[in-house]
Amino acid sequence: MSQSRLMTIAEQSAHFLNRPQGGPPPGPVTGAAAWCAPDLGGAEDWSERLSPELVAAVDAAMARVRGRDLDALGPADVGLEGQAATVARWRETLASGRGFLVLRGAPVERWDLAEQKLFMRVLGLQFGRLGFNNPQGDVIGEVRDTGAASRDPHARLYATSGEFRFHCDAADLVGLLCVRPAMTGGDSRIASSSTVYNELRRRRPDLAAKLFRPMPFDLRNEQAADAAPFAEMTPCTFDGDRLYTFYISDYFRSVERHGVAVDRDLLDTYDALAEEPGVGLKFRLEAGDIQILNNHALLHARTAFEDAPGHERLLLRFLVSVGA
């Protein structure tokens, strides 16, 4: 029997949160990941179209693993022949560059859902080990409106059509493939967590210092049996060079339902800074577009959306742990 190489939710969260402990930094955070939107130029500068050679290499990798135990695959099983330089550049951009990729032109129209998910497995494995998206055991998660909000006002937001405020996911990298965009809305928003911190430090140093102290957050009804419905997390740490961030606005806020005090001044100010014009990017993912983010360095959000009947918005998501 093949052995699974997947990361459990607990394993990938522990890996992500095993960050250097330190801070606050003595001054503003610098480096390629501390960007504002004008620094990045136009969309042609921060996005790229997949080359025919890259798509062919992915097709070949997909063909090699069809019929195998997909959960037993590791990065060495799905190398992209002739594309080592491109993959190395992507890894460098995520690890020590601007912290995100927007790739366009995945041929989703010629794949069924199973093939689209296989594509996401192959792509995710270029960067590290895949992990589960949720307690239900999805390796490639489906981001769609399931109607969950009508059943549970505190449902996980990726299963609703509502706005998702700025946050990080508890894995090193998160990747999204757009299979179908919404009829209206559903735009992606991203911002540098270093830039937001720098602005908070400049304007409200009293609040910036609080990011280096534990804060409670809501587990949104996905805690283990008999476990507390919330946990504590320190949003920011600094290793002397880089800022590492774990921020999840909506879950820091909804923990209030458990009788826990919430620092609304900090959350409101932080969110407002991330949303300020010129700080982050806002763009629409069309069918075949891919967004990959370094959760340590980037915040991401989504605007509310409305579906067209029979043509509902669908994104596929991977979570990856690097070096695990």
C-alpha positions in Angstrom: 0.0 0.0 0.0 1.3 3.4 -0.9 2.0 5.9 1.9 0.3 9.3 1.8 2.6 12.2 1.5 -0.1 14.7 2.3 0.1 17.1 5.2 -2.8 17.0 7.7 -4.3 20.3 8.7 -2.6 20.1 12.0 0.8 19.3 10.4 0.7 22.1 7.8 -0.6 24.6 10.4 2.3 23.6 12.8 4.8 23.9 9.9 3.4 27.3 8.9 3.4 28.6 12.4 6.9 27.4 13.3 8.1 30.9 12.5 11.1 32.6 14.0 9.9 34.4 17.1 10.9 38.0 17.6 9.9 41.6 17.2 8.7 44.2 16.9 11.3 45.3 14.3 13.4 48.4 15.3 12.2 50.3 12.2 10.2 49.9 9.0 10.3 46.5 7.3 12.2 46.6 4.0 12.7 44.2 1.1 11.0 43.1 -2.1 7.9 41.9 -0.3 7.3 45.4 1.2 5.6 46.8 -1.9 2.9 49.2 -2.7 0.8 48.7 -5.9 2.5 51.5 -7.9 5.9 49.8 -7.3 4.8 46.8 -9.3 3.9 48.5 -12.5 1.0 47.4 -14.7 -0.6 44.0 -14.9 1.8 43.0 -17.7 4.6 43.4 -15.1 3.2 41.2 -12.3 1.3 38.6 -14.3 2.4 36.2 -17.1 0.9 33.8 -19.6 1.8 30.2 -19.5 3.9 29.3 -22.5 2.8 26.4 -24.8 6.0 24.6 -23.7 5.0 24.9 -20.0 1.4 23.7 -20.7 2.8 20.7 -22.7 5.2 19.8 -19.8 2.2 19.9 -17.4 0.2 17.7 -19.7 3.0 15.2 -19.8 3.4 15.2 -16.0 -0.4 14.7 -15.7 -0.2 11.7 -18.1 2.6 10.1 -16.1 0.6 10.0 -12.9 -2.9 9.1 -14.1 -4.0 5.9 -12.5 -1.4 6.2 -9.6 -2.2 6.8 -6.0 -2.2 10.6 -6.1 -2.0 11.0 -2.4 1.4 9.2 -2.5 2.9 11.7 -5.0 5.7 14.0 -3.9 7.4 16.8 -5.8 10.0 14.5 -7.4 7.2 12.6 -9.1 5.9 15.5 -11.2 8.9 17.4 -12.5 8.1 19.6 -15.5 10.6 18.5 -18.3 12.5 21.5 -19.7 10.8 24.0 -17.3 13.3 23.9 -14.4 14.3 27.6 -14.9 10.7 28.8 -15.0 9.8 26.9 -11.9 12.9 28.1 -10.1 12.0 31.7 -10.9 8.5 31.2 -9.6 9.8 29.8 -6.4 12.2 32.7 -6.0 9.4 35.2 -6.6 7.3 33.6 -3.9 10.0 33.0 -1.3 12.0 36.2 -1.5 10.5 38.4 -4.2 7.1 40.2 -4.3 5.4 37.1 -2.8 2.8 36.3 -5.4 2.2 34.9 -8.9 -0.6 35.5 -11.3 -0.4 33.0 -14.2 -2.8 33.0 -17.1 -3.8 30.6 -19.8 -4.4 27.2 -18.1 -6.6 25.3 -20.6 -9.4 24.5 -18.2 -11.9 24.4 -21.0 -10.5 21.1 -22.3 -10.4 19.3 -18.9 -13.3 18.0 -16.8 -13.3 18.6 -13.0 -11.1 15.6 -12.2 -8.5 16.8 -14.7 -8.6 20.3 -13.4 -7.9 19.0 -9.9 -5.1 16.8 -11.2 -3.6 19.9 -12.9 -3.7 21.7 -9.5 -2.0 18.8 -7.8 0.8 18.8 -10.4 1.2 22.5 -10.2 1.2 22.6 -6.4 3.8 19.9 -6.1 6.2 22.1 -8.0 6.5 24.1 -4.7 6.3 21.6 -1.9 4.0 19.2 -0.1 0.2 19.4 -0.6 -2.0 19.5 2.5 -5.7 19.0 3.2 -7.9 22.0 2.7 -10.5 21.2 5.3 -11.6 18.5 7.8 -13.5 16.8 5.1 -10.2 15.7 3.5 -10.2 17.7 0.3 -6.7 17.9 -1.2 -7.9 20.3 -3.9 -10.6 22.3 -2.4 -13.6 23.7 -4.3 -14.2 27.4 -3.6 -17.8 28.0 -4.4 -21.0 29.3 -2.9 -22.6 26.1 -1.3 -25.4 28.0 0.4 -23.7 27.4 3.7 -24.4 31.0 4.9 -28.1 30.3 4.9 -27.5 27.4 7.2 -24.8 28.8 9.5 -24.0 32.5 9.8 -20.5 31.5 10.9 -19.8 29.1 8.0 -16.3 29.1 6.5 -16.4 32.0 4.1 -14.9 30.2 1.1 -18.2 28.3 1.0 -20.3 31.5 0.7 -20.7 34.3 -1.8 -20.0 37.0 0.8 -17.0 39.3 1.1 -13.9 37.8 2.6 -11.8 40.4 4.4 -8.0 40.4 4.4 -6.4 37.3 5.8 -3.7 34.7 5.5 -4.3 30.9 5.2 -2.4 28.6 7.6 -0.1 27.1 5.0 3.1 28.5 3.4 1.5 28.9 0.0 -2.1 29.0 -1.3 -3.0 28.5 -5.0 -6.3 29.3 -6.7 -7.3 28.2 -10.2 -10.3 30.0 -11.7 -12.5 27.5 -13.5 -15.5 29.8 -13.8 -15.7 33.5 -12.6 -18.8 34.9 -11.0 -21.4 36.8 -13.0 -20.4 39.9 -11.0 -17.9 40.5 -8.2 -15.6 37.9 -6.7 -12.5 40.1 -7.4 -9.2 39.2 -5.8 -7.5 41.7 -3.6 -3.9 41.3 -2.3 -1.6 43.5 -0.2 1.8 43.2 1.3 1.5 42.5 5.0 4.9 44.3 5.5 3.5 47.4 3.9 0.4 47.4 6.0 2.5 46.9 9.1 4.8 49.7 8.2 1.9 52.1 7.7 0.3 51.0 11.0 3.7 51.5 12.8 4.0 55.0 11.3 0.5 56.1 12.1 -0.5 54.1 15.2 2.6 52.5 16.8 0.5 51.6 19.9 -1.6 49.3 17.7 1.4 48.0 15.7 3.0 46.7 18.9 -0.1 44.6 19.7 0.4 42.5 16.5 3.3 40.8 18.4 1.1 39.6 21.2 -1.3 36.6 21.1 -4.8 37.2 19.8 -7.9 34.9 19.9 -9.5 33.8 16.7 -12.7 31.8 16.0 -12.3 28.2 14.7 -15.7 28.6 12.9 -17.1 25.3 14.1 -14.3 23.2 12.7 -12.5 22.5 16.0 -11.8 19.0 17.2 -14.4 17.2 19.3 -14.5 18.5 22.9 -11.9 21.3 22.0 -12.4 25.0 22.6 -14.2 26.8 19.8 -11.3 29.4 19.5 -7.6 29.5 19.7 -4.8 32.1 20.2 -2.3 33.2 17.6 0.4 35.9 17.5 -0.2 37.7 14.2 3.3 38.9 13.6 6.9 37.8 14.3 10.2 39.3 13.1 13.4 37.3 12.6 15.7 40.3 12.3 15.2 40.5 8.5 11.7 39.5 7.5 8.3 40.0 8.9 6.1 36.8 9.1 2.3 37.4 9.4 -0.7 35.4 10.2 -3.8 37.6 10.1 -7.4 36.6 9.6 -9.7 39.6 10.1 -13.1 37.9 10.0 -12.1 35.1 12.4 -10.4 37.6 14.8 -13.7 39.4 14.8 -16.2 36.6 15.1 -14.5 35.1 18.2 -16.5 37.7 20.0 -19.5 35.3 19.8 -17.7 33.1 22.3 -17.6 35.9 24.9 -14.0 36.8 24.1 -13.0 40.5 23.9 -12.0 41.8 20.5 -9.7 44.7 19.8 -11.8 46.4 17.2 -9.6 49.5 17.0 -6.7 47.3 15.9 -8.7 45.3 13.4 -10.6 48.2 11.9 -7.4 50.2 11.5 -5.4 47.3 10.0 -8.1 46.5 7.6 -8.6 50.1 6.5 -4.8 50.4 5.8 -4.9 47.2 3.7 -7.8 48.7 1.7 -6.3 52.1 1.1 -5.9 53.1 -2.6 -2.3 52.5 -3.8 -1.5 49.9 -1.1 -2.7 46.7 -2.7 -3.9 45.3 -6.0 -7.4 44.4 -7.1 -8.0 42.2 -10.1 -10.4 39.7 -11.6 -9.5 36.1 -12.2 -10.9 34.8 -15.4 -11.2 31.2 -16.5 -7.7 29.6 -16.7 -6.1 32.2 -14.4 -4.0 31.1 -11.4 -3.1 33.1 -8.3 -0.4 31.7 -5.9 0.5 33.6 -2.7 3.1 33.4 0.1 0.9 33.5 3.2 3.8 34.7 5.3 4.2 37.9 3.3 0.8 38.6 1.6 -2.7 39.3 2.7 -5.6 38.4 0.4 -9.3 39.1 0.3 -12.3 38.7 -2.0 -15.2 40.9 -2.8 -18.7 39.6 -2.6 -20.1 38.0 -5.8 -23.3 37.0 -7.5 -23.6 33.9 -9.6 -25.4 33.3 -12.9 -27.8 30.3 -12.6 -26.1 27.3 -14.2 -22.8 29.0 -14.4 -21.7 29.3 -10.8 -18.3 30.7 -9.8 -15.8 27.9 -9.1 -12.2 28.2 -8.0 -9.9 25.2 -7.1 -7.5 25.6 -4.2 -4.3 24.0 -3.1 -2.4 24.5 0.1 1.4 23.8 0.1 4.0 23.5 2.7 7.5 24.4 1.6 10.5 22.4 2.9 8.4 20.1 5.0 
